[in-house]
Amino acid sequence: MPLLELRNLKKYYATQKAVDDISFSIEPGQIFGLLGPNGAGKTTLLRMITGIFYPDDGQILFDGKPFNPEKDIQHIGYMPEERGLYKKMKIGEQALYLAQLKGLSKDQALQLIKEWFVKLEMQSWWNKKVEDLSKGMSQKLQFVTTVLHRPKLIILDEPFSGLDPVNSNVIKEEIFQLAKSGSTVIFSTHRMEQVEEICDHIALVNKGQKILDGTVKGVKQRFKKNLFRIGFEALPAINTNQAFEVVKENNDQSLIVKINDGYTPNDVLRFYLQGNTPITSFSEILPSLNEIFIQLVEGTPASRQFQNVTA
Ligand SMILES: Nc1ncnc2c1ncn2[C@@H]1O[C@H](COP(=O)(O)OP(=O)(O)OP(=O)(O)O)[C@@H](O)[C@H]1O
């Protein structure tokens, strides 16, 4: 049973169809990437999933039942892109306060905060104020306060912004661990390389509509262009054959070939094996999510045009 199921969700602002009939479901333990260009409708979707906005139409099912924000919010951790920390409050007190809001007792909260602060090397921060933290440090604090109560659903909007590579890796590892121990993660970002590394499933939204979803592996397979890289000890002189065409010659003695319809990698290998140049490598080139993203939203204006709700 999915942990979260969106059925035909709609949210219209006065001048804009922000979310226009979006459906998808997320299984427990998945790390799900919600992608889309600026203005696509991601934040509006996340705000409905966290009970900040009511949908105008459609249904949200959480753990198999109609979503009840007042009750279910205890099981959701949301780290929004904009920071929501109290600047003047001390860090330890703030973490304690936010954890108790999520239903933990003071003792439970204290123990968990100490564990997380040790794990993320934040012990010396306890008596500092949030206003004394750098952007990356407050990002770490916000991550801890989002996941501390072990929510079933963790929603992270651009969680790595402001983090250096070392801290990004630390947080990435924690996300994997949380998913392994059963939490479901929704991860919203524009950084496609992070999505490839972290997510197992994705949905791509554009202009308020879902235009693609599936496993990262499956999506890449769907958009592949039959391109292969063949490495040689020295580039062969003859490359003409009906099975393929050479798209590019690389300086590292490799060729990029596109296999024609009706032929297979074996046909290409057979051709080159007949020659005298030893082959050193052979691998398929799959498109990056970035290439797929750009291909699908190409032609879309950089910032979304207003679309009249009556249209
Ligand atoms: N409060 C609002 N009133 C009117 N229109 C809004 C409001 N909030 C968002 N919109 C519009 O709804 C659309 C979707 O916005 P949303 O913030 O959900 O997009 P997004 O995918 O999160 O974008 P970004 O990646 O830039 O954060 C945009 O066209 C935006 O102009």
The ligand as a Tripos MOL2 file, in Angstrom:
@<TRIPOS>MOLECULE
LIG
   31    33     1     0     0
SMALL
NO_CHARGES

@<TRIPOS>ATOM
      1 N1          0.0820   32.7970   -3.4040 N.pl3     1 LIG1
      2 C1          0.0300   32.7630   -4.7420 C.ar      1 LIG1
      3 N2         -0.8690   33.5030   -5.4440 N.ar      1 LIG1
      4 C2         -0.9360   33.4490   -6.7890 C.ar      1 LIG1
      5 N3         -0.1720   32.6650   -7.5520 N.ar      1 LIG1
      6 C3          0.7650   31.9040   -6.9230 C.ar      1 LIG1
      7 C4          0.9100   31.9170   -5.4880 C.ar      1 LIG1
      8 N4          1.8920   31.0470   -5.1690 N.ar      1 LIG1
      9 C5          2.3520   30.5290   -6.3260 C.ar      1 LIG1
     10 N5          1.6650   31.0460   -7.3710 N.ar      1 LIG1
     11 C6          1.8400   30.6930   -8.7870 C.3       1 LIG1
     12 O1          1.6120   29.3000   -8.9070 O.3       1 LIG1
     13 C7          2.5600   28.7040   -9.7940 C.3       1 LIG1
     14 C8          3.2600   27.5710   -9.0820 C.3       1 LIG1
     15 O2          4.0780   28.1160   -8.0720 O.3       1 LIG1
     16 P1          4.9620   27.2040   -7.0970 P.3       1 LIG1
     17 O3          5.5570   28.1130   -6.0710 O.co2     1 LIG1
     18 O4          4.1320   26.0790   -6.6220 O.co2     1 LIG1
     19 O5          6.0770   26.6820   -8.1120 O.3       1 LIG1
     20 P2          7.4720   25.9110   -7.8410 P.3       1 LIG1
     21 O6          7.4770   24.7420   -8.7700 O.co2     1 LIG1
     22 O7          7.6180   25.6280   -6.3950 O.co2     1 LIG1
     23 O8          8.5550   26.9720   -8.3210 O.3       1 LIG1
     24 P3         10.0900   27.2400   -7.8210 P.3       1 LIG1
     25 O9         10.8870   26.0750   -8.3130 O.co2     1 LIG1
     26 O10        10.4420   28.5030   -8.5400 O.co2     1 LIG1
     27 O11        10.0680   27.3750   -6.3300 O.co2     1 LIG1
     28 C9          3.4950   29.8290  -10.2380 C.3       1 LIG1
     29 O12         3.0940   30.2360  -11.5240 O.3       1 LIG1
     30 C10         3.2640   30.9500   -9.2490 C.3       1 LIG1
     31 O13         3.3370   32.2050   -9.9070 O.3       1 LIG1
@<TRIPOS>BOND
     1     1     2 1
     2     2     3 ar
     3     2     7 ar
     4     3     4 ar
     5     4     5 ar
     6     5     6 ar
     7     6     7 ar
     8     6    10 ar
     9     7     8 ar
    10     8     9 ar
    11     9    10 ar
    12    10    11 1
    13    11    12 1
    14    11    30 1
    15    12    13 1
    16    13    14 1
    17    13    28 1
    18    14    15 1
    19    15    16 1
    20    16    17 2
    21    16    18 1
    22    16    19 1
    23    19    20 1
    24    20    21 2
    25    20    22 1
    26    20    23 1
    27    23    24 1
    28    24    25 2
    29    24    26 1
    30    24    27 1
    31    28    29 1
    32    28    30 1
    33    30    31 1
@<TRIPOS>SUBSTRUCTURE
     1 LIG1         1 GROUP 0 **** ****
